[in-house]
Amino acid sequence: MITFVGGGNMGSAIVAGLLKAGWQPADVTIVEHSTDRRAVLAEMFPGTQIVSEIGDVENAVIAVKPGAAAEVCAQLAAAGARRVLSIAAGVSVETLQARAGDSCAVVRSMPNTPALVGEGVSAVCGSARCSDADVQWAEAILGAVGTVVRVEERLMDAVTAVSGSGPAYLFLVAEALIDAGVKEGLSRDVADALVRQLLVGSGRLLQQTGEDPAELRRKVTSPNGVTAAAIATLESAGLRSTLEETVRSAVKRSREMGQ
Ligand SMILES: NC(=O)c1ccc[n+]([C@@H]2O[C@H](COP(=O)([O-])OP(=O)(O)OC[C@H]3O[C@@H](n4cnc5c(N)ncnc54)[C@H](OP(=O)(O)O)[C@@H]3O)[C@@H](O)[C@H]2O)c1
């Protein structure tokens, strides 16, 4: 049995993943404030229980906006939760654990939006109160919508900056590449089709070969060829240092927002 509090984008993505992985709809409860959203959820997930208030709880996922996460955590513990997994960005596991009290173990995570298509990557960290089994429980839930890594809490800002916000960096690359193709005479439709599949295919190569990204890059870069000219431009324009700066500013903002 599992209770989700918040049936928005991320909450519903994880529910979809669990059902696809074989969980029974009757074992899933979604607590959702919004009446309109409850109607949508009832259509999306027939057989699950969609309710407006927290009832009896055993295990739970907090999928509300960060500002509401600590209060929801306290409510879940008061309702009997033994384990809680939070996906709220920037809310520390110790803050949540303090609100939950000793009877409930809290795990914090940072998923990302490719979870919506079952291709997410999440990092998890348990509070000092957690056993290994508690963290494994959280890993199994997030594993239904992608891959999961375990990190120390102090690295959660770095995770947020790399993979939490990361989809936006790649979407910006997609936008810019489509525009560049259009400037070279491609129709927008053709440029769009090329770039979408470019990212999907390159991602699959990374995933399925397990090869070092630098090695995969070398395989498409013949000396003095077309790709070599393009890569030299990216290197001299400072792509690496720009990305370093990008991640640094995201870490800084994530720390500020967590305070
Ligand atoms: N989207 C991302 O890329 C991403 C990545 C990693 C982590 N996260 C985290 O995931 C969490 C959820 O994000 P989201 O994008 O799924 O947000 P969302 O689409 O706004 O969903 C949150 C839902 O929870 C409902 N809600 C709020 N307070 C509630 C309460 N006390 N009880 C029951 N329902 C409540 C909201 O209803 P109302 O609108 O009526 O309040 C809304 O429908 C956030 O904490 C975010 O930091 C998001």
The ligand as a Tripos MOL2 file, in Angstrom:
@<TRIPOS>MOLECULE
LIG
   48    52     1     0     0
SMALL
NO_CHARGES

@<TRIPOS>ATOM
      1 N1          8.9940   19.0620  -12.1660 N.am      1 LIG1
      2 C1         10.2890   18.7680  -11.9830 C.2       1 LIG1
      3 O1         11.1680   18.8660  -12.8470 O.2       1 LIG1
      4 C2         10.7230   18.2200  -10.6670 C.ar      1 LIG1
      5 C3         11.9480   17.5550  -10.5730 C.ar      1 LIG1
      6 C4         12.3270   17.0570   -9.3350 C.ar      1 LIG1
      7 C5         11.5390   17.2570   -8.2300 C.ar      1 LIG1
      8 N2         10.3520   17.9180   -8.3650 N.ar      1 LIG1
      9 C6          9.5540   18.1250   -7.1710 C.3       1 LIG1
     10 O2          8.3330   17.4220   -7.3100 O.3       1 LIG1
     11 C7          7.3630   18.0720   -6.5170 C.3       1 LIG1
     12 C8          6.0720   18.1250   -7.2920 C.3       1 LIG1
     13 O3          6.3110   18.8360   -8.5010 O.3       1 LIG1
     14 P1          5.2510   18.8270   -9.6690 P.3       1 LIG1
     15 O4          5.9230   19.4430  -10.8410 O.co2     1 LIG1
     16 O5          4.6240   17.4600   -9.7960 O.co2     1 LIG1
     17 O6          4.1650   19.8490   -9.0410 O.3       1 LIG1
     18 P2          2.6420   20.0630   -9.4280 P.3       1 LIG1
     19 O7          2.4100   19.5830  -10.8270 O.co2     1 LIG1
     20 O8          2.2760   21.4460   -9.0400 O.co2     1 LIG1
     21 O9          1.8730   19.0310   -8.4730 O.3       1 LIG1
     22 C9          1.6270   19.2080   -7.1140 C.3       1 LIG1
     23 C10         0.1550   18.8340   -6.8800 C.3       1 LIG1
     24 O10        -0.0360   18.6500   -5.4890 O.3       1 LIG1
     25 C11        -1.2380   19.3200   -5.0970 C.3       1 LIG1
     26 N3         -1.1140   19.6760   -3.6750 N.ar      1 LIG1
     27 C12        -0.4370   20.7080   -3.1080 C.ar      1 LIG1
     28 N4         -0.4910   20.6440   -1.7550 N.ar      1 LIG1
     29 C13        -1.2260   19.5260   -1.4630 C.ar      1 LIG1
     30 C14        -1.6130   18.9200   -0.2590 C.ar      1 LIG1
     31 N5         -1.2720   19.4230    0.9310 N.pl3     1 LIG1
     32 N6         -2.3640   17.7960   -0.3190 N.ar      1 LIG1
     33 C15        -2.7060   17.2740   -1.5110 C.ar      1 LIG1
     34 N7         -2.3640   17.8110   -2.7090 N.ar      1 LIG1
     35 C16        -1.6280   18.9140   -2.6800 C.ar      1 LIG1
     36 C17        -1.2870   20.5070   -5.9970 C.3       1 LIG1
     37 O11        -2.6110   21.0190   -6.0370 O.3       1 LIG1
     38 P3         -2.8070   22.6190   -6.0750 P.3       1 LIG1
     39 O12        -2.1720   23.0580   -7.3670 O.co2     1 LIG1
     40 O13        -4.2810   22.7810   -6.0230 O.co2     1 LIG1
     41 O14        -2.0930   23.1610   -4.8640 O.co2     1 LIG1
     42 C18        -0.8080   19.9170   -7.3240 C.3       1 LIG1
     43 O15        -1.8850   19.3240   -8.0470 O.3       1 LIG1
     44 C19         7.9140   19.4500   -6.1280 C.3       1 LIG1
     45 O16         8.2380   19.4650   -4.7620 O.3       1 LIG1
     46 C20         9.1750   19.5640   -6.9620 C.3       1 LIG1
     47 O17        10.1950   20.2470   -6.2520 O.3       1 LIG1
     48 C21         9.9220   18.3690   -9.5420 C.ar      1 LIG1
@<TRIPOS>BOND
     1     1     2 1
     2     2     3 2
     3     2     4 1
     4     4     5 ar
     5     4    48 ar
     6     5     6 ar
     7     6     7 ar
     8     7     8 ar
     9     8     9 1
    10     8    48 ar
    11     9    10 1
    12     9    46 1
    13    10    11 1
    14    11    12 1
    15    11    44 1
    16    12    13 1
    17    13    14 1
    18    14    15 2
    19    14    16 1
    20    14    17 1
    21    17    18 1
    22    18    19 2
    23    18    20 1
    24    18    21 1
    25    21    22 1
    26    22    23 1
    27    23    24 1
    28    23    42 1
    29    24    25 1
    30    25    26 1
    31    25    36 1
    32    26    27 ar
    33    26    35 ar
    34    27    28 ar
    35    28    29 ar
    36    29    30 ar
    37    29    35 ar
    38    30    31 1
    39    30    32 ar
    40    32    33 ar
    41    33    34 ar
    42    34    35 ar
    43    36    37 1
    44    36    42 1
    45    37    38 1
    46    38    39 2
    47    38    40 1
    48    38    41 1
    49    42    43 1
    50    44    45 1
    51    44    46 1
    52    46    47 1
@<TRIPOS>SUBSTRUCTURE
     1 LIG1         1 GROUP 0 **** ****
